[in-house]
């Protein structure tokens, strides 16, 4: 349901707008009020004293003061005295007065009627002013609430322009400074109510001096628009009113300045939020860099030492060593070099995922092929473990990026090989769940480390802390990034009585299968 456009304050406060035309219908209703009072008095005349008829006419003045305004109610007061004299004071049906005491009656009646009319008109005016102030407060609250829920300088500017244009029936624009402090036109799509020809020179003077300029001000009053500063050099609000009284009348100008103050506060809050976010990102990047350097330096030191020792031995005593020893030393160099390569690859892979540079190339794959490929890659690491593959024959194929899912399995299998003792049983199973397949990787080893299992998927989180096992704690973080990119989820849990379980979901090859939000398939 569309929101009702706010009523311009100038339209609800006639006392502030001298340009309003005379409302002749109110004067007509004034005559009708006197006629109605006279008709009621005619009905009462045979049975009531004249003093009671005066009360009827005074009641009519009271009603007119509440409903018609000051001048029409004064007209009712005069007409009522004339009607009372003409129709009811003897001699009736003429303006002659047989008894002089009626002159006092007429004078007192007129004075009381005028006082009542004036008081009622004042009450009516104060009621309208109070209503206008209430509407003004509501409009300010509505804009402040929407500004508080809006993020980004450009979005704040558009919200503010929309509210100002609706309330003041004008065109408006918010001019924000660039990095050099020079104001510029908004680069966002322009609204229908945007002030397209705002004078940047006038606006720049306003933001430099912190004073309003343009229409109705002491500076450049010949300008078509009115320019108001928004806080301390935060920007300028420029308005071009179709009716100049909408922004020049004191009440309207004060309201517009209040709007500008609220907009300035919102812009200041947005700038502080951006600065805080930038500072937080810088701190996170610095922390990530330090953690990465510390982890890599720690985990590269051991393989480098092994490689250096093996290489030195081969260089110094290679000719005196038997063939088996030389092969063992060369093999150790190869293994440690692969560990270093895997470590660097994990870091680069995670950086690619977090920067959004990975594009999924999904195809229909069978889960047993993916598991078989991964097991073949870690055959040596799992040579002393028991591997049990329990995949149902009727399991539907999945639509995934085969290379990445193989990497998920490889990382999980490699973790089990590292953190469980020889003889541990590794079980791979799966079950169909609607339009996805849930894969379970179980082991009966020592289980997960104490604490929240979800923390294992954080970057640089390792099960055994700073142990001797090579790795920077990125394997599970990469698994989570890959599964999330496929639109699934991955979790870890303790098994009973012992062991650990990793499970994740993959989309099936049905027409509704998705490669995940924001990722091309």
N, C-alpha and C positions, 0 to 999 in steps of 0.2 A: 504494500500500500504506500503510495507516494506521500511524502511528508508535506504538510501544509506550509507554504512559504510564509516567513515571518512578516507581520504587518509593520510597515515603516512607522517609526515613532512619530514622525511629523504628521502622519495622517491621523493619529490617535490623540493628538494634543493640539486642537484647533486654536487654543489661546496663544500658541507660539508661531502661528502661521497667518500673517495678515493678508496673504494673497487669496484666501478662501473667498468665494463669492457669497453674496448675501443669500441666506436660505429663506426665501419668501414663504415657503410652506410652513415654517414655524410661526410666522406672523398670522397666517391663515388659521392655524390651530389656536392661536391666542384669541382670535375673534370667536372661534367655535367654543372655546372654554367659557368665555363670557356668556355666550348664548345658552350653553348647557346650565350654567349657574342660574341664569335668569329663568329658564324653564323650571328648574327645581324650585326656585323661589316662588314662582307662580302657583305651583302645586301646594306650597306651604302657606301662602299668604292668608287665606281665610282663617286659618287656625293658629297661626304663630305671630308673635310680636315682630316688629321690624328689626329689633336687635338680633333675633335668631336668623333673620334673612341675611344680616351682615355677615354672620359666621359662614354661611354658604359661599358668599363671595370671597371671603378670606381663605376658605379652603381651596377654592379655584386658583387663587394666587399662589398658594403653597404648591399645588400640583404643577402649575406652570413653571414655577421656579425650579422644580426638580427635573422637569422633562424638557423644557423648551429653551432654557438659557436665560441670561440676564435681561437683555433688551426686550424679548417677547414677553417675559414675565412682568416687566415694568409696564408694558402696554396693557396687559391683562388687568393690572392694578388700577390704571386710569379708566379703562373701559368699564370695569366693575362698578366704580363709584358713579360713573355717568349713568349706567344702566339702573343702578339702585335708585338714583335720584329720579330718573325719567319714569320708571315703571311703578315705583312703590311709595315714594315720598309725596304726600298730598301738597298741592293738587297733582294727581297722577297724569301721566302721558304729556307732560311738558316740563320745562326746566325751571319754572317759577317756584319760589320757596315761600310758603305762607308763614312759616315759623322760623325765626332766626336761629333757634337752637340747632336746627339741622345743619347749619354751616359748620358748627363745631363737630357734629357727627361726621360730616363729609371730610373735614380736615383730618380728624383722628383716624378715620377709616382709610384715607389715602396714605397717611404717614405709616400706619401699621402695615398696610398692603405693600408699600414700597420697601419697608424694612424686611418683611417676610420674603418678598421677591428677591431682594439683594442677598439675604442670608441663604436662601435655598440655592440661588445661583452660585454662591461661593462654595456651598457644600458640593454642588454638582461639579464645579471646576476642580475642587480638591480631589474628588473621587476620580475624575478623569486623569488628573496628574498622578495620583497614586497608582492607578491602573497602568499608566504609561511607564512609570518607574518600575513597576512589577514586570511589565513586558521587556523593558530594557535589561533588567537583571536576568530574566529568562533567556534573552538573546545572548547576553554575555556568557551566561553559564553554558548554553548550547555550543557556542563557538569554543569556549575554553575546554569543554569536555571532548569535543571532536579533535581539537588541537593536541590535547594530552594523549589521545589514542593514536595519533599519527606520527610516523617516523620519517625522517628525511626532510631536508630543507625545502626541496621542490614540492613535495606533497603538502607540507605545512603551508607553503605559499598559496597553493591552489585552493586548499580548504579555506584559508583566511579570505582570499579574494571572493570566493563564492558567498561567504557570509556577509561581507561588507557590501557587495553588489546587491544582495537581496534586501538587506535592511535599509540601505540608503537610496535604493533605486538609482544606481549609478554604475558606471564602468570603473574598474579598479585594476591595479597591478602592483605587485611587490617587486621592487628592484633590489637585488642583492649584489654585494661587491665581489669582485674576483680576488685572486691572491694578492694583487697589487693594491687593492682598496678602491678600484674604479668600479662604479656601478655598471651593470649591463642588463640588457633585456633578458627575460627568462628564455631558456632554450627548450623548455618542455612544450608539449602541444598547448596552444593557446585556447582559453575558454571563450565561450560566446560573450561573456561579460568582461573580457580583458580590455584594459585601456591601452590601445596599441601605439598611440603617439605621445606617450609621456616624454617630457623634456628631460633628457639625461643631465643637461647642464644645471637646470634648476634642482633636480634631485641630488646631484653631486654637492651643490652648495648646502642643501639641507643636511646631508649626512656628515659633511665636514664641520658644520657649525652647530648641529644639534638643535636647530630651530625650524619651525614650519615656514613654508613659503608658498607663493602662488595666490590663488583666488582667496580674497577675504583676509589676507595677511598684510603685514607692513612691508614685506619683501616681495618684489615682483608681483604686485597685485593684479597686473594685467594678464597674467598667465591664465590659460583656460582651466587648468586643473589645480587641485589643492594637494600639496606635498607635505607629509608628516614624517618625522624621524621615528625609527623603530629602535629604541635603546641606544646604546653607545656604539654608533657606527656599524649597526647590524644590517641596516637596509633602510628603505624608504617606502612608505605606502602612498601611492598616487591615486587620486580619485577624480573622475570627471562626471559631475552630477547633471542629469537631465534638467532638474529644477534646482537652481543654486541655493534656494532656501533650505533644501534638505541637508546641506552641510554648513550653511552660514549662520542660521539661527543659533543662539547661544546654547540651547539645550541639545540641539543636533550636533553642534561642533564639539561640545563636551563629550557626548556619546562617541563620536568618531575618534576623539583623542583617547578615550578609554579603550576602544577597540584596538587602536594602534599600540597602546601600552601592553595589552594582553598578547597581541601578536609578537611584540618585541620580546616579552618574557618567554613565549614559546620558541622563538628563534634562538634565544640565548640558551634555553634548555637543550635544544637540538644540537647546537654547536658544542656545548659541554659534553653531551652524550657521545657525539662523534669523536671528540678529543679523548674521552675516557676509553671508548672502544679502540681507538687507534693505539692508545698507550697500553691497553690490555693485550692487543695483538702483538705489539712490539715486545712486551714482556714475555708473552708465550713463545714468540719466535726465538727470543734470546734464550729462554729456558730450554726450548727444544734443541737449539743449536748446541748449548752446553751439554745437555744430556746425551745428544747424539755423539758429540766429540768424545765425551767421557766413556760412553759405551763402546764405541768403535776402537778407541785407543786401548781400552782394557782388553777387548776380545781379539784385537789384532796382535797384541803383544805376544801372546802364547804361540800362535802358529808361526809368527815371524821368528821367534826365538828357536822353534823347532827347525824351521827351514834354514835359518842361519847356521845352526849347529850341524845339521845334516850336510849342508853344502860345504861347510868348513872341513868336516871330516872327509868328505869325498875329495876335496881339493888337496888336502894335506897328505892323506894316507890312502887315497883311492887305489894306488898300485899295489899296496900291501894287503888290502882287504880281500876276503874271498867274495865270490860272485853273489852268494846269498845275502851277505851283509850289504853289498853295494845296492842290490835290488831293494832291500828293505829300506835303506836310507833314501833312495830315489822315490820309492813308493810313499814314504812319509812326507817328502817334499810335495809330491803330487796331491796327497790327501789334504794337507794343510793349505795348499794353494786353492783347492776346490772350496774348502771351508771359507777362506777369505773371499773368494769370488761369490759364493752364496750369500755371505753377509752383505757385501756391497750391493748385490742384486736385490736383496730384500729391502734395503734402504731406498734404492731407486724405484722399486715397484711401488712402495708405499707413497713416495712422493708423487708418482704419476697418478695414483688413485685419488689422493687428496687434492690434487690440482685439477681433477676432472679431465685429464688427457687420455683416459682409457676409453676406447670405443669397443663395445662388445660385438663380436662376430659370431652370432649364435647359429647353430645348426642342430638338427635332430641327432641325438647321440643315445647310445645305450649305456646304462650305468655300469654294467659289468665290464665294458670296454674301457671306460674311464678309470675304474678301480684297477683293472689289470695293468693299464699303462703306468699308473702311479706306483703300484707295487713293483713293477719291473725297474723303475727308476731308483727305488730305495731297497732293492733286493739285498745289497751288501749290508746296509744298516740293520735290516730285520733278519739277518741270517741266523741269529740266535733267539728269535722270537717265534711263537706259534701263531700262524695267520690262518684265520677261519673266515671264508667269504660265504655269507648266507643271503644271497639275493634271490628273491622269488622269480620263477620263470615267467610269470605273467606280468611282471613289473613294466609299466608303460615307459616308452622312451622319454627323454627330457630334452628341452630346447635350451642349450647353454653354449657358452664359449668353451670348447673342449680344453684348450690350453690352460685357461684360468682355473677351471674346476679340477683338472689334474694337479695344478699347483696347490689347491686347497687340500686335496687328499695327500699330496706329498708332504706338505707342512705338518699335517696332523700325524701321519705315519712317522715322520722324522722326530716329532716331539715325543711320541711313544718310545721310539728307539733310544732317545737320549735320556728320558726321565724314568724309565722302568727297567728293572733288572732282566738279565737273560732268562729265558723260559717263560716270560710273560705272554699270555695269550691275547692276541688282537683279533677282534671280531667285527666284521663289516656287514651290516644288514640294512634293509630299507623296507618301507611300507608306503603304499599309496594313500594319499589324503586329499580327496577331491581333485583339484586341478594342480596338485603338486605332489612331490615325492619327498618323504622325510627319510633322511639318511642318518644312520646311527653308527658311530665308531666307538667301540667299547674296549676296555682293557681291564685285566684283573691285577694291575700293579698296585703301588702304594697309594694311589689316589691323588687328588688335587691338594695343593698347599692350603693352609688355613686362610680363612678370609672369604670375601665375596668372590664366587667363581667368575662373575662378570668382569672383574678387574683383570683377568688373564688376557682379555682382548684389548686392553689399553696398550698404547705404544710404550716400549721399553719395559714392559712388565714381564718378569721372569719367575718361574716357579721356584727356583732355588736361590734366588738373589744373585749374589756375586760368586757363584760357584765356578768350578773349572770347566763347565760345559760351554763350548763356543756358541755365541749368539748374542744379539742385542735385544731380544724380546720383541721382535716384529712379526714373527711367523703367524701368530694367531690374529694380530691386528690386520695383516694382509688377508687372511681368510675371511675375517668379518667384512672387510671392504669389498671383496669379490662377491660374497654371498649377498650382501646388501645391494650391490649393483645388479644382481639377477632378480631382485625383488623378494628375496628370502630373508631368513634370520638364522643365526647360529648361536648356540648356547653350550654351556659346560655344566656338568653336575657330578656329584659324588655317586658312586654305585654302592649298593649294599650286598654283601658285607664289606667289600673292598673294591678298589678300582675307580676308574673315571669313565665318563661318557661325554662325547661330543656329538651333537646332533644339529643338522641343518636341513633346510628345505630348498628344493629346486623346482622350477616350473616344468610341467609336462609339455609335450609337443602339441597339445590341443590348440584350437584357434584362439582361445582366450588367454593363452600363456603370454606373459609379458617379460621383456628384458629388463624391467625395472624402470623407475621414473628417471627421466632425464638422460637415458643412455640409449644410444642408437643401436639397433640390432642389424 
